[in-house]
């Protein structure tokens, strides 16, 4: 029994023996974690023999296993929400035997869980329906790092692209992609969001909301445009994820150290308060708690930029910062390109300016603790769109967004019934070419797509450079081009993630431009005739259909 509760009495509530605090009139059911009088709860904790039971003093009581560090109960207003399939909420699939301790410092209760290279922390603040979490990972003993909040079946509506019903739906890929009888596809991978696009994820009934508010991801990997699983639900339960390092479509090495806080928050149905979002969250209360690896705001710095010169007003710009230890990003203001990134760990970073998702400028910048690094206007000179062309299909922005099916692919499988056919021969100058051209090309699905175009006699008299930009590839898939009777050499495969991505909701890999120098002898000399460009995927690996070697396009153009 915690020493923080002085006047203890034993009562009978709903026929169960409970322990409560007489002074406040609160009661907590020892075996179930149910609040008998949520509005009269007392902030504190107790030991029920198996778990540490933490009463937030609001409407939330949660339990942490003394043996594993799992959260084994999340009871909000007397109703249990946690757990499914015999599993609880934890790092990865559970740490197993761990050393678990608890202490109270003023208005904060802190639980520490130690298991080899991972230390997990949970904190409760008096009067808040929140659990604050941190994960400190020291090495790569665990191949991935995630925290999953497991939610009981039937607590929230089972809807969305990341929801399925295994009693009615059919598995079509790798045990984690499902097809509904109506032809739509569903998977835990189909969040449809980049990291930069969301602050929180969750579920709501309209009267109760359960949310996971993400951290700033400074120790995560993949940058601002990384896409990963965020939540799932089915008839057997639901899950919310904080992904810190995940192998799927990963473009960066893993970072180690303390990540957090991220927050499990209950509401009365509404979205969580924006005061919990990482850009707004006041974490000064954590400064004196002794959390290993914690760096308060006094030990962090800031970068502020006057603006960006050479922006394309059609696109949003993002300024990213990365080194081996941390990553950050800030949105640039429309018009001026001014940006500000605060709360950064001291160090030297590579600053990258992105036009949408395409890197168009890089330089080095140093951040100091307690200081602001001020930058003059940055001139953007790396935009391939600046080159003069004879024609261009799509635009250079680091995404396949202009092409057919691209937007659907962030929350559906390529075989989804809503997808247009993956064929896509187009004629330059006919209008709507990009929307008719397939976002992805697979060796076993739509290989050999054709682009028709005319050249004037003068244009056909010269050699030209053909650029094919891609955003990602599977199984070393890369384009080889044929122009009329001329066939290019097989290009070298660039470094790309070695996992599924094109079928798991992400076109995001390493942007790469293939450059083909097409000789003048390749062109049709009759200006009335069409030249025919054929794109084939070459690779010696991959499976069949949508798991055959493939690639995602960014832009294709012919320089003048």
Secondary structure, 3 states (H helix, E strand, C coil): CCCCCCCEEEEEECCEEEEEECCCCEEEECCCCCECCHHHCCCEEEECCCEEEEECCCCEEEEEECCCCCEEEEEECCEECECECCECEEECCCCCCCEEEEEEECCEEEEEEEECCEEEEEEEECCCCEEEEEEEECCCCCCCEEEEEEECCCCCCCCCCCECCCCCCEEEECCCEEECCCCCEEECCCCCCCHHHCCEEEEECCCCEEEEECCCCCCCCCCCCCCCCCEEEECCEEEEEEEEECCCCCCCCCCCEEEEEEEEEEECCCCCCHHHCCCCCCCHHHCCCCCCCCCCHHHEEEEEECCEECCCCCCCEEEEEECCCCEEEEECCCCCCCEEEEEEECEEEEEEEEECCEEEEEEEEEECCCCEEEECCEECCCCHHHCCEEEEEECCCCCCCCCECCCHHHCCCCCCCCCCCCCCCEECCCCCHHHHCECEEECCCCCCEEEEECCCHHHHCCCEEEEEEEEEEECCCEEEEEECCEECCCCCCCCCCCCCCCCCCCCCCCCEEEEEEECHHHCCCCCCCCEEEEEEEECCCECCHHHECEEEEEEEEEEC
